[in-house]
Amino acid sequence: MTASSTQALRIALIHAGRIIEDRTLEAGKKATVSVGADPRSTFCVPMGELPGAVTVFKVRKDGAVLLKQHVDEGQLSLGGPQTPVSSLAGDEVALPRGAKGRVKVGDVTVLFQMVTPAVAAPAPELPRGARGVVAQLDRAFVVTMALSLLAHLIGAGYVMAQPTPVEPELSLAELQQDRFAAVLMPAPKLPQPVAPEKPKDALAAAPKKTVATKEPSAQAAPQKARPASQDELASKLSRMGMLKVIGAAGGAGGIVGDLLKDSSGVGSVADALKNAGDVRVASAGDALRAERKGAEAGSTVTVAAMGTDGVKAVELRDTAAAAVVGRVREEPVTVETPDISPEALGSWMKGRRGAIQSCYERELKRDRSLSGRLVLKFTISQRGRVTGLDLSEGSLRSAAVADCISTLARNWVLPFTPEDEVPVAFPFVFSPVN
């Protein structure tokens, strides 16, 4: 039996007056059609009053069969008028071509009909020339690409077949030296080419009107430096310091000699100052004798002669800052809640006493008499943070100490998490030790 002659079973489900599913089963394939709330049923209906799975139809190769013992009521037409399903004999009713009907399973109505399945349209096929990749390429493009590839291969083969040129070794003189290499390895001086001597007969035969061009000679004699004029020398001296002027007076032809040669008999600085009162040129011996000009009562003494008869045993030591130590004493802590133990809170605060003592000793260096009592009040939040900080109570009147302790306390995180905020008070007594 062919697929075209085999009837297919079309089933539609109606629940609460509306179609919830419509499906046509595959013709000629054996299957069992069930309806119920079980997800493994052919038609799963989770709503309603259906059991897990109720088998209603059996599909065979030559048609389908209705199992009427599993249905409540319904009508069936086997090609003629409709007949109640309960009046048909047997538990199974074969459904011939064109049979249709309606049965009820629980509160779900099942509509069914034997129909001729639609013939599936054949799959479209590509033309024969378009089935391959090569057939889809442009022929002119493929030929051009092949010729280009062939030309590149031939060119690369020709280049690879050529012999490798051998580069001649360069001498040291032929290397292009930079300014650093020229200092380390100066280029050797090459001998100057000597022009061949011309015979006298050739010189005599040469025309007299020929004018030879002058070539610059590499060995030309250097030009003598022009002596500086008087104006240039004066301008140069004006830009020099006094030490440079004196240092330039070397020998009889020096600058100082030129300046003093036309003076009225001044041969030296000593001769020029010999008639000046209380002024003479000091010598090395005068410096050693340490002579002094002035009153006759004056004398020269050493540092040892200037000592006194006072305190003689003086002990010198390295300078050092005197240590300033302060004492911080805690008084009993006050806690207004049973959630936090005063002993545990006091033990935690002892670990912060060193930082509080540092704040006090820093100000004690400025005021050695600083002392008094200070009460640190704050509130422990539910997360252990410090809130509501207050340092106004106490006899220690030092804003610097209070500000330092406030800066420390704002960053504290206590190991307590009370159910509600807890106010605490820490009294401290500050006093200097030395």
SEMI-421322 format. One record per residue (C-alpha): x, y, z. Coordinates in steps of 0.1 Angstrom, whole numbers, plus 5000, padded with zeros to 4 digits. Layout:
% SEMI-421322
XYZ;...
This chain:
% SEMI-421322
500050005000;501550334989;501650655010;499150824987;496450554993;497050535031;494750765052;496150985080;494451045113;493751405121;492951475158;491751795175;491151855212;488552085226;488552195263;486252445279;484752535245;488052615227;490452415206;493752355225;495552135199;495152015163;497551765148;497751525119;499651205125;502051055100;500250805077;501450445075;503450465108;502450245137;501750435169;499550445200;497650775206;496950865242;495351165259;495951255296;497851475321;501051265319;503751455299;504551125281;501151115265;500751185228;498451465237;499251615271;496351815287;497551935321;494252115329;490951945335;489951615351;491951365330;493851065343;497551015337;497150865301;494150725283;494750525250;492150625225;493550525190;495950275175;497450375142;498450095118;499950085084;496550035067;494550285089;493550345125;491350185152;489250355179;489350195214;485850265226;486250105260;488350405270;485950675259;482850795277;480450885249;480551005213;479250995177;480950815148;480350835110;481750555089;480850715056;477150745063;474950895091;476350935126;476050645150;476550645188;479750485197;478150275224;475850105199;478749965179;479849605185;483249515198;485849705218;487749815187;486250005158;488250025125;488150365109;487850335071;488550605045;486650915052;485550815087;485051085113;483551135147;483551285181;484251115215;484651245250;487451165274;486851315308;486051685302;488051695269;486251645235;488351455209;487451525172;489051285147;488851225109;490651005084;492151235058;494351195027;497851335035;499051615013;501751514989;505051684998;506451904971;509751784957;512851974970;514052234945;517252134927;519952374914;520852364878;523552124868;526052404860;525652564894;526152264916;530052304919;532152584932;534252594901;531252634879;530252954898;533553124892;534053374864;536153214837;538053534827;538853604864;540253254869;542453274838;543753614849;544653494884;546353184870;548553394846;549453634874;550453344897;552553184869;554353514862;555153564899;556553204902;558653254871;560053584884;560853434918;562553134902;564753364880;565853564910;566653254931;568653114901;571053414900;574453374917;574953564949;577253874943;580453874963;581054204981;584754314982;586354365015;586854735024;590054865039;590255085070;590855395049;587755325028;585355295057;583155595064;584055695099;581855895122;583256155145;583855915174;585655655152;587655935137;588956025172;589755665181;591155565146;592355875127;592455825090;595955775077;597356065056;597455965019;600456074999;599756364976;599956274940;602956424922;602356574888;604556434861;607156674848;606556804813;609456804790;610857144780;610057084744;606357034753;606357364773;607957544744;605457404719;602457504741;600557814729;601258124749;597658244749;596257954769;595258064805;595457774830;592957774858;594257794893;593557494915;593457544953;596557404969;595957184999;599457275012;599057655010;600957845036;598757965065;598158335068;599858515096;597558645123;596959015122;598159185154;595359335175;594959705174;594859925205;591059965203;590559595202;592959535231;591159795252;587759635244;589159295253;590559425286;587159585295;585659235294;588259075316;588359055354;591059205375;592658865381;592858805344;594459155339;597159085365;597758735351;598258875316;601259085327;603858825318;607358965310;608459295298;606059305270;603059235291;599859445295;600859595329;604259675315;602659855286;600360055309;603260165332;606060215307;605160585301;604660665337;606960915356;609660675368;607460405383;609360085380;607359875404;604459885428;606859895458;608660205444;605360375438;604260325474;607560385492;606760745502;603160665514;602660685551;601760385572;601660185539;604159935528;604359595510;604159305534;606459015531;606258655542;608358725573;605958995584;603058755583;604958505604;605958755631;602358885633;603459235639;600759495646;600559865640;599160085667;599760155704;602960035720;600959855747;599459615723;600859255722;600058925706;598758645727;597658295720;594258125727;595757935757;596758265774;593158385773;591858115797;590158215830;590458085865;586757985866;585257645859;587957435842;586457085841;584057125812;582756805797;581356835762;578656595750;576556555719;573456765720;570256555726;566556645733;565556575769;562956295771;559456395782;557356115796;553756135806;551455885825;547955795815;545855625841;542455475833;539455485857;536655235857;534655235825;530955295825;528655085802;524855115802;523954775786;524354415795;525254325759;528854445764;531054335794;532954625811;535954405815;536054315778;535654685769;538354795793;540754525780;540154645744;540755015754;544154915770;545454835735;544755205725;546255365756;549755395739;548355615711;546455825736;549655865757;551455985725;548956255720;549456375756;553256355755;553356565723;551756855740;553656785773;556856895755;555357235750;553857275784;555657075812;552857145837;550057005815;547956755835;544356685843;541456455838;539656395805;536456185799;536156015765;532455965757;531155805725;528355565713;529055215699;526855165669;525354825659;528254775635;530954855661;531655205648;532255515670;529555785668;528556085690;532156155701;532456405731;535656525750;534256835767;534156695802;537256705825;539956935839;542556885811;542257205791;544157125760;542457145726;545456985709;545256675730;541456655725;541756695687;544456425685;542356175706;539256255685;541156185653;542155845667;538755755680;536855825648;538755545631;538155285658;536154965650;535154785682;534754405683;531154445696;527854445676;525054525701;521454505692;521054885698;523455175702;525355175735;526855495751;530155445770;532455675790;536255635795;537855865822;541555915818;543956095842;547056255826;550156355846;553856415838;556456175851;559656395850;
